[in-house]
Amino acid sequence: MPLPRRNKGENKSDFVSRCMGDSKVKSEFPNQKQRVAVCQSRASIEPMSNEEEKALADAIPFGNKGGPLGKVPKKKKHKKDKYRLVNDDEAGSSVTG
């Protein structure tokens, strides 16, 4: 469930009050100072109409095969190094002083 958004016609103060009491926001941000910062930040975002919100949701693909940046690459596996480090004694060249 996404974080709340400010409704059309809702002022910032009313939104922050509603956001602070939201169960999703409370669970994701248990620290009150952090929750205030998140809610105030979201209050500064201008509300969108339903048509704008739907157009944005349709324009950004989500899922395992894609996202805003396209296909998610797989992690490359590294081959084990066939060489290993040896100290001077193992290499047969000991340094004497």
N, C-alpha and C positions, 0 to 999 in steps of 0.2 A: 504494500500500500504506500503510495507516494506521500511526501510531506505536503501539508496544506498550502494552498495558494490563496492570495487575496482575491476576493470576489469583486466584480464590477460594482462600483458605488460604495464599497467598504473602505472606511478610512484606515490609515496605518495603525492607529492606536487600538481600534477595535480588533483588527487582524492580529496584532501582537497578543492581545488578551486571549483570543480564540486559539491561537497557535500554542501559547504556553500551556493551555489545558488539554491539548490534543494528546491522546494516548500514544500514538506513534512517535510523536516528538519527545514525549516524556521517556519512552523506552529507549530511544536512540541517543538521547542527550539527558542523562540523569542529573548532571551538574546544572544547577539553575543558571549560573552565569553563562555557560555555554549555550543553554537553551534560549536565553534572552538574545544572545548574539545571533543565533541562527534565525530566530523569529524576526528580529529587526532587519536582518539582511534580506529575508524573503519578503518583508513588508515593502521594501524599496523597489521590488520588481513590479512593474505595471501589470495589472490584470489583463488577460487576453479574452477575447470573445470565444465562444464555443467553436466557431468556424476556424479561427486562428489556431486554437489549441489542437483541433483535429488535423489541420493541414500540417502542423509541425510534427505531430505524432506519425503521420503517414510518410513524411519526408525523411525521417530518421529510422533506418532499419536496426533492429536489435536481435539478439540471439547469439548462438555459438558461432555461426558462420559469418556474422557481419556486425557492424556497428557503425558509428559515425565515421570511423576511419577505414572502413572496408573489412576485408577478411582478416581474421585474427591468425597470425602465423603460429605454427607449432614450434616448440622449443627444440633447438638442435641438440643432439646427443654428442658428447665429446668422446673421442676414442681414447682409450687408456694409453698413456705414454709408454712405449716399449723400452725406453731407456730409463735407468734409474741412477740417481746420484750415489756415488761411493766416496768414502773418505780416503785420504792418502794411503792409509795402511792397507786397505782392500785393493787399491790400484797398484800396489807394489812399489810405490815411489815415496818412501818415507824421507822426510827432511830431517837432517841432523844438524845440530847447531854447534 
